[in-house]
Amino acid sequence: MGFKNLLFKNNNLALLGGEPVIRKPLTPYRTIGFAERKAISKVMKGGNLSGFVGAWCDQFNGGPNVRKFEESWSQIFKCKYSVSVNSNTSGLIAALGAIGVSPGDEVIVPPMTMSATVMAPLIYGGIPVFVDIEKDYFCLDIKKVELAITSKTKAIIAVNLFGHPAQLRLLRDLADKKGIYLIEDAAQCPLATENNIFAGTVGHIGVFSLNYHKHIHTGEGGICCTNDDDLALRLRAIRNHGENITESLKIDNITNFVGFNFRMTELSASIGLEQLKKINNFVSNRENIAKKLSKELSSFIGLKSPLVRDDCRHVYYVWAAKINSKETGVSRSVLTKALKAEGVPVEEGYIKPLYLLPAFQRRIAIGRNGWPFNLTNRIYEKSLCPVAEELYSKSLLEFCICSYELNSSQLSKVIDAFQKVFENLNYLKDYDLRNCE
Ligand SMILES: Cc1ncc(COP(=O)(O)O)c(C=O)c1O
């Protein structure tokens, strides 16, 4: 039924045919400016678009911009080594290779993250073991992690989801106690901290993303942080055809020295150097936007703004709220539609728990083994991670604030739009009923 035919009065909600609060799409977040263009031109004029050579020589570790970018990253993030790569995905693969993941090793992963986190172990024949997340902070639940550790566990990948750190210190202590590794997927959290220590530097290796919709970016790119000499060497080897350097360096344990081409170009690194100069401003700006949003929306019944653990800095790649439909009286789906109709680009539920992907549920038989071949005997049952499933199907509402510019006038409009919807929930109840019939 078209809503114009509805007989009840409404307060002009856009979903019910009224005028939206936000008439034009929000301005996309753009951080590339004059400085980046100038840096690129300089590299172009010099003609060296990449400085890598895949054999043991001075250029094994890349060109001048790559090295400078890595040094600057290490200084800012206070870690011994930063190893740039061409994506966070590559960085995660390199990290798991560097710690020596081998066929049959179990790697603990959260179910709510970008798929790259959980696919990376498969490259080495590792087995992703999904462990549920905390209902308030959306990161790995350490108590459940502890229960999931077996004699086969090689590593935990903690994702600092939405820009909020997982319980990193405790996870690292647990990993050390059990003799396993903690890898951080820090794709979404540059400058987030736990106890004043940067997320991405607490684990044995932390991997950031520099893809184009992150706080800072190089188009595509990533960077791995570690304080460990051996892991740094292995990361660099996996990044750049490591099989070629084991003889020259007389490396005894050549496990996982098979390399890839994960190298960052001089062009990307030169952009990264400029972006790093602005990172504090960019991140603080995001943080201020999110805090204002949370404060202004805190009194709305049925909406719970993102929580921040006491000792943490959240950098809000995503502003993730929780909706209580019993309290709002309307389904999350109708609430989301109403907000979208007002011009606020919110989404329901973020990412479906990843073990429900066809890759895990519908494994294809090729010869004797299914694909992915190392998961042949593994069952990823539904309801494996009830918290993640509940967030996905019922309560989580995400607003990817990192995708938009959100100047103060746009932010006010976003707040007005929420207010309009939450003040008119009664009209949505009718809409919800009619659409459920
Ligand atoms: C949590 C998480 N992990 C991994 C990735 C993959 O990053 P990249 O695109 O740099 O490979 C992303 C990208 O959005 C992410 O958000």
The ligand as an SDF file (V2000), in Angstrom:
LIG
                    3D

 16 16  0  0  0  0  0  0  0  0999 V2000
   38.1740   -5.0700   10.3210 C   0  0  0  0  0  0  0  0  0  0  0  0
   38.7250   -5.0940    8.9250 C   0  0  0  0  0  0  0  0  0  0  0  0
   39.6290   -6.0280    8.6050 N   0  0  0  0  0  0  0  0  0  0  0  0
   40.1690   -6.0960    7.3870 C   0  0  0  0  0  0  0  0  0  0  0  0
   39.8200   -5.1970    6.3970 C   0  0  0  0  0  0  0  0  0  0  0  0
   40.4570   -5.3160    5.0420 C   0  0  0  0  0  0  0  0  0  0  0  0
   41.2180   -4.1710    4.7740 O   0  0  0  0  0  0  0  0  0  0  0  0
   41.8640   -3.9330    3.3240 P   0  0  0  0  0  0  0  0  0  0  0  0
   40.7670   -3.4560    2.4440 O   0  0  0  0  0  0  0  0  0  0  0  0
   42.9030   -2.8680    3.5720 O   0  0  0  0  0  0  0  0  0  0  0  0
   42.4540   -5.1900    2.8970 O   0  0  0  0  0  0  0  0  0  0  0  0
   38.8970   -4.1940    6.6720 C   0  0  0  0  0  0  0  0  0  0  0  0
   38.4810   -3.2480    5.6290 C   0  0  0  0  0  0  0  0  0  0  0  0
   37.4720   -2.6020    5.6850 O   0  0  0  0  0  0  0  0  0  0  0  0
   38.3210   -4.1310    7.9680 C   0  0  0  0  0  0  0  0  0  0  0  0
   37.4370   -3.2060    8.2900 O   0  0  0  0  0  0  0  0  0  0  0  0
  1  2  1  0
  2  3  1  0
  2 15  2  0
  3  4  2  0
  4  5  1  0
  5  6  1  0
  5 12  2  0
  6  7  1  0
  7  8  1  0
  8  9  2  0
  8 10  1  0
  8 11  1  0
 12 13  1  0
 12 15  1  0
 13 14  2  0
 15 16  1  0
M  END
$$$$
